[in-house]
Amino acid sequence: MTKGYEFYGAEVSYFSGKVRAYLRYKRIPFSEITPSREIYRTIIMARVGWPVIPVVVTPEDETWQDSSEIIDNFEARFPEGDIYPEGAKQKLAALLIEAYADEWLKIPAMHYRWTKNRDWAISEFGRLSRPDFRCGSTSFSRRRRSLRNRRPRLLPLGENSMPSTVRWTKPGR
């Protein structure tokens, strides 16, 4: 049984940022825990079944995963200062904007993470997956160099998609 809301997330995580901003906006007390390999194994994998963040563990020992589910569950517990507009049409518009941000804006977010902030992203993911590697150590530097020239798998960022992603996000296109 936890004493408060435990929020497992990381700075580098797009959806952790969404949940963190919500929790701060609503002033919901929480402890943010950056997951280590041990936490992934003993808490996240044990509760969710796969290595994913964000995850919230409630004081009642419930586990919530998926940023929209997490926010909906908090809204049910903390209804004051509702984040959605009152009108049905306005609420629908807000939910559509959220779906757009969740499903479509992550494409340019991933593009810019891996093309403009690649070294930072590699360092952050490395720090999360191997906290035992010190940032300046020889083994850390060797691993970082091996990842630097590789395009992340599972991301739709090929040579053909990059120019269209840049055009799509430029103002006045």
LINHUQUI-V367511 format. One record per backbone hydrogen bond with DSSP energy under -1.0 kcal/mol. NH is the residue of the N-H (numbers start at 1). CO is the residue of the C=O. Records with the same first field share a line. If there is no record, write none. Layout:
NH = CO + CO
This chain:
6 = 57
7 = 31
8 = 55
9 = 33
13 = 10
17 = 13
18 = 14
19 = 15
20 = 16
21 = 17
22 = 18
23 = 19
24 = 20
25 = 21
26 = 22
28 = 23
31 = 5
33 = 7
40 = 36
41 = 37
42 = 38
43 = 39
44 = 39
45 = 40
47 = 43
48 = 44
52 = 50
55 = 8
56 = 64
57 = 6
58 = 62
61 = 58
64 = 56
70 = 66
71 = 67
72 = 68
73 = 69
74 = 70
75 = 71
76 = 72
77 = 73
78 = 74
91 = 87
92 = 88
93 = 89
94 = 90
95 = 91
96 = 92
97 = 93
98 = 94
99 = 95
100 = 96
101 = 97
102 = 98
103 = 99
104 = 100
105 = 100
107 = 104
109 = 105
110 = 106
111 = 107
112 = 108
113 = 109
114 = 110
115 = 111
116 = 112
117 = 112
121 = 117
122 = 118
123 = 119
124 = 120
125 = 121
126 = 122
127 = 123
128 = 124
129 = 125
130 = 126
133 = 130
137 = 134
141 = 137
142 = 138
143 = 139
144 = 140
145 = 141
146 = 142
147 = 143
148 = 144
150 = 147
157 = 155
162 = 158
165 = 161
166 = 162
167 = 163
168 = 164
169 = 165
